[in-house]
Amino acid sequence: MWDQRRYLEFGEQRNRPAGDLLAAVGARTARRVVDLGCGPGNLTPMLTGRWPEAVVEALDSSPEMVDAARSRGVDARVEDVRDWRPRPDTDVVLCNAVLHWVPEHVDLLRRWMTELPAGAWFAFQVPGNFESPSYAATHALIAEPRWRDRLSGLLLTPDSVLPPIGYADVFADVGVGVDAWETTYVHALSGEDPVLEWLSGSSLRPVRAALDDSEWEHFRAELAPRLRAAYPQRPDGTTWFPFRRIFCVAHLR
């Protein structure tokens, strides 16, 4: 279950990669623009603002996120990205921080490239931080006897995504031009246990779903000091949180 309040707690930092991704899309006009995995609808206005003449389509697999998007005035619907098929007039697709949750997403990319019309743009970004200290600390905790049987296998792993050159090969193999790159953002977080709060709104979602309220609070209490040690707070209260992301912008000629 998605907790949109926690997810949006770091909205400025989470939105920045989407802005960088969108800036690399060269479409001047568009008939239909798709926010594929729209979450709480916080990025959809970027699409309507960029292409005001387009039909904007927004979808997400989480009913909670779709409800949040609708509360923002976004005409979103519940649909799994695995089931989505582009309509013939789809000119731009933005897929922000979604595909790492879909093990078969490389096959989906290949399929979508055959279904999109000539001239279409498909832009996505995924986290590339699965070997970071935050993941190492969480994996180590989950491996301990108290949690192992309940939580083993719930966290994403480095092979959940490809490196930029891996995605470049995927698109090149189907004859699609692509710009692929990676960026490590150094986020300046504040507050008590900010890395734990960040993770609680994203990568720890499957863990939260597997635990009751009491167990979840115990898990957080055990993880918090490990994250504080991995990401120490500066004297001014800032916690630096490096976060690597992988970007691809494909253009069907």
PECOR-V837243 format. One record per residue. N is the residue number from 1. RES is the residue in one small letter. PSI is psi in whole degrees, -180 to 180 (999 if undefined). BURIAL is I if it has 16 or more other ideal C-beta (glycine too) atoms within 10 Angstrom, else O. Layout:
n,res,psi,burial
N,RES,PSI,BURIAL
N,RES,PSI,BURIAL
//
This chain:
n,res,psi,burial
1,m,131,O
2,w,139,I
3,d,98,O
4,q,-26,I
5,r,-47,O
6,r,-40,I
7,y,-40,I
8,l,-3,I
9,e,-31,I
10,f,45,I
11,g,-41,O
12,e,-45,O
13,q,-39,O
14,r,-30,I
15,n,-25,O
16,r,-46,O
17,p,-35,I
18,a,-39,I
19,g,-42,O
20,d,-38,O
21,l,-48,I
22,l,-33,I
23,a,-22,O
24,a,-4,O
25,v,125,I
26,g,5,O
27,a,123,I
28,r,-36,O
29,t,162,O
30,a,142,I
31,r,-46,I
32,r,134,I
33,v,135,I
34,v,127,I
35,d,93,I
36,l,103,I
37,g,62,I
38,c,-12,I
39,g,-139,I
40,p,13,I
41,g,15,I
42,n,-21,I
43,l,-16,I
44,t,-39,I
45,p,-26,O
46,m,-35,I
47,l,-44,I
48,t,-32,I
49,g,-37,O
50,r,-38,I
51,w,74,I
52,p,-20,O
53,e,-7,O
54,a,155,I
55,v,125,I
56,v,124,I
57,e,127,I
58,a,133,I
59,l,153,I
60,d,151,I
61,s,-14,I
62,s,117,I
63,p,-35,O
64,e,-43,I
65,m,-39,I
66,v,-41,I
67,d,-42,O
68,a,-41,I
69,a,-43,I
70,r,-34,O
71,s,-19,O
72,r,1,O
73,g,9,O
74,v,129,I
75,d,72,O
76,a,160,I
77,r,158,O
78,v,120,O
79,e,137,I
80,d,139,O
81,v,-25,I
82,r,-28,O
83,d,-9,O
84,w,137,I
85,r,131,O
86,p,138,I
87,r,160,O
88,p,-22,O
89,d,17,O
90,t,114,I
91,d,-26,I
92,v,134,I
93,v,127,I
94,l,125,I
95,c,97,I
96,n,116,I
97,a,52,I
98,v,-47,I
99,l,-20,I
100,h,-21,I
101,w,-7,I
102,v,103,I
103,p,-33,O
104,e,25,O
105,h,-26,I
106,v,-41,O
107,d,-37,O
108,l,-42,O
109,l,-45,I
110,r,-42,O
111,r,-45,O
112,w,-35,I
113,m,-26,I
114,t,-16,O
115,e,-21,O
116,l,150,I
117,p,162,O
118,a,139,O
119,g,-8,O
120,a,155,I
121,w,136,I
122,f,118,I
123,a,131,I
124,f,157,I
125,q,146,I
126,v,152,I
127,p,147,I
128,g,32,I
129,n,27,I
130,f,-2,I
131,e,17,O
132,s,165,I
133,p,-32,I
134,s,-42,I
135,y,-39,I
136,a,-43,O
137,a,-40,I
138,t,-42,I
139,h,-41,O
140,a,-40,O
141,l,-44,I
142,i,-29,I
143,a,-12,O
144,e,151,O
145,p,-37,O
146,r,-33,O
147,w,-15,I
148,r,-51,O
149,d,-31,O
150,r,-34,O
151,l,-6,I
152,s,133,O
153,g,0,O
154,l,-25,I
155,l,149,I
156,l,157,I
157,t,168,O
158,p,-31,O
159,d,8,O
160,s,-22,I
161,v,165,I
162,l,159,I
163,p,166,O
164,p,-42,I
165,i,-29,O
166,g,-44,O
167,y,-36,I
168,a,-40,I
169,d,-40,O
170,v,-48,I
171,f,-39,I
172,a,-36,O
173,d,-24,O
174,v,14,O
175,g,28,O
176,v,132,I
177,g,143,O
178,v,145,I
179,d,118,I
180,a,136,I
181,w,174,O
182,e,152,O
183,t,136,O
184,t,113,O
185,y,138,O
186,v,95,O
187,h,137,I
188,a,103,O
189,l,154,I
190,s,167,O
191,g,176,O
192,e,128,O
193,d,54,I
194,p,-32,I
195,v,-40,I
196,l,-41,I
197,e,-39,I
198,w,-50,I
199,l,-34,I
200,s,-26,I
201,g,1,I
202,s,-89,O
203,s,-23,I
204,l,4,I
205,r,-46,I
206,p,-32,O
207,v,-46,I
208,r,-41,I
209,a,-25,O
210,a,-10,O
211,l,151,I
212,d,177,O
213,d,-43,O
214,s,-44,O
215,e,-40,I
216,w,-43,I
217,e,-37,O
218,h,-41,O
219,f,-47,I
220,r,-41,I
221,a,-33,O
222,e,-33,O
223,l,-32,I
224,a,-51,I
225,p,-30,O
226,r,-40,I
227,l,-36,I
228,r,-37,I
229,a,-37,O
230,a,-30,O
231,y,78,I
232,p,147,O
233,q,136,I
234,r,162,O
235,p,-28,O
236,d,3,O
237,g,-3,O
238,t,140,O
239,t,119,I
240,w,131,O
241,f,92,I
242,p,138,O
243,f,113,I
244,r,136,O
245,r,151,I
246,i,131,I
247,f,145,I
248,c,134,I
249,v,111,I
250,a,142,I
251,h,119,I
252,l,114,I
253,r,999,O
//
